[in-house]
Amino acid sequence: MGAALSRVPDIGFEAPLPAIDDTILAAIRRNAWFLFNLSGGKDSTASAHGAIELLDALGHPADRRIAIHADLGRAEWRSTPATVAAIAQRLGLPLITVRRSTGDMVARWEQRFASGKRRYEALETYNLIGPWSSASLRFCTSELKVQVIGPELARRFRGQEIVSVLGLRREESANRRGTPVSKADERFARTGNAAGTRMLVWHPAIDWTEAQVYAMHGHHGLPLHEAYASYGATRLSCAFCVLASLHDLGASTGAPDNHDLYRHLVAIEATSTFSFQPQRWIADVAPHLLPLSLRHDMGRAKLRAAERRAIEAAMPGGLRFVKGWPPRLPTQAEAGEIAHARTSILAHHGLVNRFADGAAVRGRFAELLALKSRSAR
């Protein structure tokens, strides 16, 4: 069907039709469950509204639909839970809220750095690993959304056909231009499973433009998150996202409810010596919101970060660990360089120097290589 436009008479509103394919049409005919993933963002709201209108027109039973939201805890805009609840009510959907059982997004960043320090102290990593997720390591999405929502749906609707509705749009990025209208999702309900559970993903707004999404909100009176309506953000995710533009980070600092979170994230930068984004310290976005002591801590952190990067860049090449294992045994000279390079980084983080000389480092590499060999058998 695509995203062809149909004219709404006397209003001048261009109503985009949801994209749909034979797979989703067949699921509708089978009265599958439709699960609407609501983040509070404009795209998930508008796509849900458009999909529901289409489901109504095709005779799909309303009692086979539900909304689900993955709560990221402290990392969320504080208004997000209430906004999501208002959206679900406006759409006439019962709402399930799920959370990661081992802590929220902020806790996950803190846990990652704590784990990274333990591993570095034990010489299980060549370089110190920072706390933050990134474009290439989006555990924020996988662990706090996908890995929480997917199992919940598979458990709750065991033996059913489930269509998970997402508000992705091809216009958003080059990586999304090849996104299909629908696809099978076998991560949590594999083909041939004993219960017969089947999961699909549907992207009804895949060809919509941002202008059409905003027009949908205005025309239908859909709740619009304060991130857009009051602070001028272009996208909604965490209050401070590792992938956000400088504009959107600035928009988030404009909300007083986000200030405690902002200072907490800056404190993680200060203690970890890793910037929130690869080329940007979040501390530099709104330094006027920081107490003097934290600004001083950030000055020290930036110096230590520069020192760490220089040290790690000068370490012997070809020895960086691959999939958690050293690639080879270092020479005695290389091992001595590694031991010397690690000394100041360990000290900066109050870690014990368990491999203080070349012999100890070389012995540790030999131990790890033996473990790697045994694990491969």
KAKAGI-V790989 format. One record per backbone hydrogen bond with DSSP energy under -1.0 kcal/mol. NH is the residue of the N-H (numbers start at 1). CO is the residue of the C=O. If there is no record, write none. Layout:
BEGIN
nh->NH co->CO
nh->NH co->CO
END
This chain:
BEGIN
nh->6 co->15
nh->8 co->13
nh->11 co->8
nh->12 co->8
nh->15 co->6
nh->17 co->4
nh->19 co->204
nh->25 co->21
nh->26 co->22
nh->27 co->23
nh->28 co->24
nh->29 co->25
nh->30 co->26
nh->31 co->28
nh->32 co->27
nh->33 co->161
nh->34 co->64
nh->35 co->163
nh->36 co->66
nh->37 co->165
nh->38 co->68
nh->45 co->41
nh->46 co->42
nh->47 co->43
nh->48 co->44
nh->49 co->45
nh->50 co->46
nh->51 co->47
nh->52 co->48
nh->53 co->49
nh->54 co->50
nh->55 co->51
nh->56 co->52
nh->57 co->53
nh->58 co->54
nh->59 co->56
nh->60 co->55
nh->64 co->61
nh->66 co->34
nh->67 co->94
nh->68 co->36
nh->69 co->96
nh->71 co->98
nh->75 co->72
nh->76 co->73
nh->80 co->77
nh->83 co->79
nh->84 co->80
nh->85 co->81
nh->86 co->82
nh->87 co->83
nh->88 co->84
nh->89 co->85
nh->90 co->86
nh->91 co->87
nh->93 co->88
nh->96 co->67
nh->98 co->69
nh->103 co->100
nh->105 co->72
nh->108 co->104
nh->109 co->105
nh->110 co->106
nh->111 co->107
nh->112 co->108
nh->113 co->109
nh->114 co->110
nh->115 co->111
nh->116 co->112
nh->117 co->113
nh->118 co->114
nh->119 co->115
nh->120 co->116
nh->121 co->117
nh->122 co->118
nh->123 co->120
nh->124 co->119
nh->134 co->137
nh->139 co->137
nh->142 co->138
nh->143 co->139
nh->145 co->141
nh->146 co->141
nh->147 co->142
nh->149 co->145
nh->150 co->146
nh->152 co->148
nh->153 co->149
nh->154 co->150
nh->155 co->151
nh->156 co->152
nh->157 co->153
nh->158 co->155
nh->160 co->157
nh->162 co->198
nh->163 co->33
nh->164 co->200
nh->165 co->35
nh->166 co->202
nh->170 co->206
nh->172 co->169
nh->177 co->174
nh->179 co->176
nh->183 co->201
nh->185 co->199
nh->193 co->190
nh->196 co->193
nh->198 co->160
nh->200 co->162
nh->201 co->183
nh->202 co->164
nh->203 co->181
nh->206 co->203
nh->208 co->205
nh->213 co->209
nh->214 co->210
nh->215 co->211
nh->216 co->212
nh->217 co->213
nh->218 co->214
nh->219 co->215
nh->220 co->216
nh->221 co->217
nh->222 co->217
nh->228 co->225
nh->229 co->225
nh->230 co->226
nh->231 co->226
nh->232 co->228
nh->233 co->227
nh->239 co->75
nh->244 co->241
nh->249 co->245
nh->250 co->246
nh->251 co->247
nh->252 co->248
nh->253 co->249
nh->255 co->252
nh->258 co->255
nh->259 co->256
nh->262 co->258
nh->263 co->259
nh->264 co->260
nh->265 co->261
nh->266 co->262
nh->267 co->263
nh->268 co->264
nh->269 co->265
nh->270 co->266
nh->271 co->267
nh->272 co->268
nh->273 co->269
nh->277 co->280
nh->280 co->277
nh->284 co->281
nh->285 co->282
nh->289 co->286
nh->290 co->287
nh->295 co->291
nh->296 co->292
nh->297 co->293
nh->298 co->294
nh->299 co->295
nh->300 co->296
nh->301 co->297
nh->302 co->298
nh->303 co->299
nh->304 co->300
nh->305 co->301
nh->306 co->302
nh->307 co->303
nh->308 co->304
nh->309 co->305
nh->310 co->306
nh->311 co->307
nh->312 co->308
nh->313 co->309
nh->314 co->310
nh->322 co->325
nh->325 co->322
nh->335 co->331
nh->336 co->332
nh->337 co->333
nh->338 co->334
nh->339 co->335
nh->340 co->336
nh->341 co->337
nh->342 co->338
nh->346 co->342
nh->347 co->343
nh->348 co->344
nh->350 co->347
nh->351 co->346
nh->354 co->352
nh->361 co->357
nh->362 co->358
nh->363 co->359
nh->364 co->360
nh->365 co->361
nh->366 co->362
nh->367 co->363
nh->368 co->364
nh->369 co->365
nh->370 co->366
nh->371 co->367
nh->372 co->368
nh->373 co->369
nh->374 co->370
nh->375 co->371
nh->376 co->372
END
